[in-house]
């Protein structure tokens, strides 16, 4: 019975290092040093491009047309964000910029429309009353809600009010994770070009923006007061502006 002879493994020839090594040894020392420096520079360039890509900043611009189409108050605003924050448009909100890690919340930045009754006097006088109602709503929404601080807020010259809290965020199959929250009320400015201009007497605003920032222990801030001042939400919060 004839047997088919075993096939010899294919001959791929010498590997690239085997080819390059003798060639390098034959080069003068100054050429080897120059090639080494060029290789180091190339690696550094690739690393810089990767870091730049990870840190890429994108801008979000909310237009009145988009807001009207979704049945929301037509207010213009814009902010910058890291590409790591993924945008969505939940019902009742203009936009949410959120980062998840393995399905868990790292941080989120949600901008929603806000309505208020026209009241006499200065904004600073009745914004705390509005914030108190929002605190009661937050206490019903978040588990183990604990108010940590409240006070005036100024975001790029727009006068507002804020409060911060701690809570617990449930985790499937694990212990709840610490949640830090910071909510900022920003009445619509009288003039987008001069955001610190006061409203004329009797013409206080009836609408504005509600910024809800949430961060877990997967992000940088270690207290609710630092949410929006540190970590991945720092850029969108500090860059937020009314207008286009």
C-alpha positions as CSV (number, residue, x, y, z in Angstrom):
1,X,0.0,0.0,0.0
2,X,1.5,3.3,-1.1
3,X,1.8,6.0,1.6
4,X,1.6,9.6,0.8
5,X,4.9,11.3,2.0
6,X,4.4,13.8,4.8
7,X,4.4,17.4,3.5
8,X,7.3,19.5,4.7
9,X,6.3,22.6,6.6
10,X,6.4,25.7,4.4
11,X,9.7,27.6,4.4
12,X,8.9,31.2,5.2
13,X,12.5,32.3,5.2
14,X,14.2,34.3,7.9
15,X,12.2,36.6,10.2
16,X,12.4,40.3,10.0
17,X,14.6,40.6,13.2
18,X,17.0,38.0,11.7
19,X,17.3,40.2,8.5
20,X,17.6,43.5,10.2
21,X,20.0,42.5,13.0
22,X,23.0,41.9,10.7
23,X,22.2,45.0,8.7
24,X,22.2,47.1,11.9
25,X,25.5,45.6,13.1
26,X,27.1,46.7,9.8
27,X,26.0,50.3,10.2
28,X,28.3,52.9,11.8
29,X,27.6,53.7,15.4
30,X,26.3,57.2,14.6
31,X,23.7,55.7,12.2
32,X,22.5,53.2,14.9
33,X,22.1,56.1,17.3
34,X,20.2,58.1,14.8
35,X,17.9,55.2,14.0
36,X,17.3,54.6,17.7
37,X,16.5,58.3,18.3
38,X,14.1,58.2,15.3
39,X,12.4,55.1,16.7
40,X,12.0,56.8,20.2
41,X,10.5,59.9,18.5
42,X,8.1,57.7,16.5
43,X,6.9,55.9,19.7
44,X,6.4,59.3,21.4
45,X,4.4,60.6,18.5
46,X,2.1,57.6,18.5
47,X,1.6,58.0,22.2
48,X,0.8,61.7,21.9
49,X,-1.7,60.9,19.1
50,X,-3.4,58.3,21.3
51,X,-3.6,60.7,24.3
52,X,-4.9,63.5,22.0
53,X,-7.6,61.2,20.7
54,X,-8.6,60.2,24.2
55,X,-8.8,63.8,25.3
56,X,-10.6,65.0,22.2
57,X,-13.1,67.7,23.0
58,X,-16.4,68.1,21.3
59,X,-19.0,70.9,21.5
60,X,-22.8,70.5,22.0
61,X,-25.1,73.2,20.8
62,X,-28.8,73.2,21.7
63,X,-30.9,75.1,19.2
64,X,-34.4,76.5,19.6
65,X,-35.5,74.6,16.5
66,X,-34.5,71.2,18.1
67,X,-36.1,72.2,21.4
68,X,-39.4,73.1,19.7
69,X,-39.4,69.9,17.7
70,X,-39.2,67.9,21.0
71,X,-41.8,70.1,22.8
72,X,-39.3,71.8,25.1
73,X,-38.8,75.5,25.9
74,X,-36.8,77.0,23.0
75,X,-33.6,78.0,24.8
76,X,-30.1,78.2,23.2
77,X,-27.1,77.0,25.1
78,X,-23.8,75.2,24.5
79,X,-21.0,73.4,26.3
80,X,-17.9,71.4,25.6
81,X,-17.3,67.8,26.6
82,X,-14.8,64.9,26.4
83,X,-15.5,62.3,23.7
84,X,-15.8,59.8,26.6
85,X,-19.2,61.4,27.5
86,X,-21.8,59.8,25.3
87,X,-24.8,62.0,24.4
88,X,-28.5,61.0,24.6
89,X,-31.8,62.9,24.7
90,X,-34.1,61.5,27.4
91,X,-37.7,62.5,27.5
92,X,-38.2,65.9,29.2
93,X,-34.5,66.8,29.0
94,X,-32.5,68.7,26.4
95,X,-29.5,66.5,26.5
96,X,-27.6,64.1,28.8
97,X,-23.8,63.5,28.5
98,X,-23.0,60.3,30.3
99,X,-20.1,57.9,30.9
100,X,-20.5,54.3,31.8
101,X,-17.9,51.7,32.7
102,X,-18.8,48.1,32.4
103,X,-22.4,49.1,32.6
104,X,-22.0,51.2,35.7
105,X,-22.4,55.0,35.9
106,X,-19.2,57.0,36.2
107,X,-20.8,60.4,35.8
108,X,-23.6,62.2,34.0
109,X,-24.5,65.8,33.0
110,X,-28.1,66.4,32.3
111,X,-29.6,69.7,31.1
112,X,-33.4,70.1,31.4
113,X,-35.8,72.9,31.0
114,X,-37.1,74.6,34.2
115,X,-40.2,76.6,34.8
116,X,-40.8,79.1,37.6
117,X,-43.5,81.5,38.6
118,X,-42.8,85.2,38.0
119,X,-42.2,86.8,41.4
120,X,-41.5,90.3,42.5
121,X,-38.1,91.3,44.0
122,X,-34.6,90.0,43.3
123,X,-33.9,86.5,42.0
124,X,-31.5,85.9,44.8
125,X,-34.4,86.3,47.2
126,X,-36.6,83.5,46.0
127,X,-34.2,81.0,44.3
128,X,-33.7,79.3,47.7
129,X,-37.4,78.6,47.9
130,X,-37.4,77.0,44.5
131,X,-34.3,74.9,45.4
132,X,-36.2,73.7,48.5
133,X,-38.9,72.1,46.3
134,X,-36.2,70.6,44.1
135,X,-34.5,69.1,47.2
136,X,-37.8,67.4,48.2
137,X,-38.1,66.0,44.7
138,X,-34.5,64.7,44.8
139,X,-35.1,63.1,48.2
140,X,-37.9,61.0,46.6
141,X,-35.9,60.1,43.6
142,X,-32.5,59.1,45.1
143,X,-32.0,56.4,47.7
144,X,-30.6,57.5,51.1
145,X,-30.6,61.2,50.0
146,X,-28.6,63.4,52.3
147,X,-28.4,67.2,51.7
148,X,-24.8,68.3,52.1
149,X,-24.8,72.0,51.2
150,X,-26.7,74.7,49.3
151,X,-26.0,78.3,48.2
152,X,-25.7,80.8,45.4
153,X,-24.1,79.7,42.1
154,X,-22.6,81.7,39.3
155,X,-22.0,79.9,36.0
156,X,-20.2,82.2,33.4
157,X,-21.8,85.3,34.9
158,X,-25.3,83.9,35.2
159,X,-26.6,84.1,38.7
160,X,-28.3,80.9,40.0
161,X,-28.6,78.6,43.0
162,X,-27.3,75.1,43.8
163,X,-27.4,72.3,46.2
164,X,-25.4,69.1,46.6
165,X,-26.2,65.8,48.2
166,X,-25.0,62.2,48.7
167,X,-27.1,59.1,47.9
168,X,-26.7,55.4,47.2
169,X,-26.9,54.0,43.7
170,X,-28.1,50.3,43.5
171,X,-25.8,47.8,41.8
172,X,-27.1,44.5,40.3
173,X,-25.6,41.7,42.4
174,X,-23.4,44.0,44.5
175,X,-23.4,46.6,47.3
176,X,-24.9,50.0,46.4
177,X,-22.3,52.5,45.2
178,X,-21.8,56.0,46.7
179,X,-23.4,58.7,44.6
180,X,-22.6,62.4,44.7
181,X,-25.0,64.8,43.2
182,X,-25.1,68.5,42.5
183,X,-28.1,70.4,41.0
184,X,-27.8,73.9,39.7
185,X,-30.8,76.2,38.8
186,X,-29.9,78.8,36.2
187,X,-32.7,81.3,35.3
188,X,-32.6,82.4,31.7
189,X,-30.6,85.6,31.5
190,X,-32.3,88.8,30.4
191,X,-29.6,89.2,27.7
192,X,-27.5,86.3,26.3
193,X,-24.9,88.9,25.3
194,X,-24.8,90.3,28.8
195,X,-25.6,87.4,31.1
196,X,-25.1,89.4,34.3
197,X,-27.6,92.1,33.3
198,X,-30.6,92.4,35.7
199,X,-34.2,92.0,34.6
200,X,-36.2,95.2,34.6
201,X,-38.6,95.6,37.6
202,X,-41.6,93.3,37.3
203,X,-40.1,91.2,34.4
204,X,-38.3,88.4,36.3
205,X,-37.7,85.2,34.3
206,X,-40.3,82.4,34.2
207,X,-38.0,79.7,32.7
208,X,-34.5,78.5,32.9
209,X,-32.1,75.6,32.9
210,X,-31.7,72.8,35.4
211,X,-28.3,71.2,35.4
212,X,-28.1,67.8,37.2
213,X,-24.7,66.4,37.7
214,X,-24.2,62.9,39.2
215,X,-20.9,61.1,39.9
216,X,-20.0,57.9,41.5
217,X,-16.8,56.7,43.2
218,X,-15.6,55.6,39.7
219,X,-15.0,59.3,38.9
220,X,-12.5,61.7,40.6
221,X,-14.5,63.9,43.0
222,X,-14.6,62.6,46.6
223,X,-17.3,65.0,47.9
224,X,-20.5,66.2,46.2
225,X,-19.2,69.8,46.4
226,X,-16.5,68.9,43.9
227,X,-18.8,67.4,41.3
228,X,-18.4,69.6,38.2
229,X,-15.2,71.1,39.5
230,X,-13.2,67.9,39.2
231,X,-13.4,64.8,37.1
232,X,-15.0,64.3,33.7
233,X,-17.9,66.8,34.3
234,X,-15.5,69.7,34.9
235,X,-15.3,70.7,31.2
236,X,-19.1,70.7,30.4
237,X,-20.0,72.5,33.6
238,X,-17.4,75.2,33.4
239,X,-17.9,75.7,29.7
240,X,-21.8,75.9,29.9
241,X,-23.2,79.1,28.3
242,X,-26.5,80.4,27.2
243,X,-26.7,81.3,23.5
244,X,-25.2,79.7,20.4
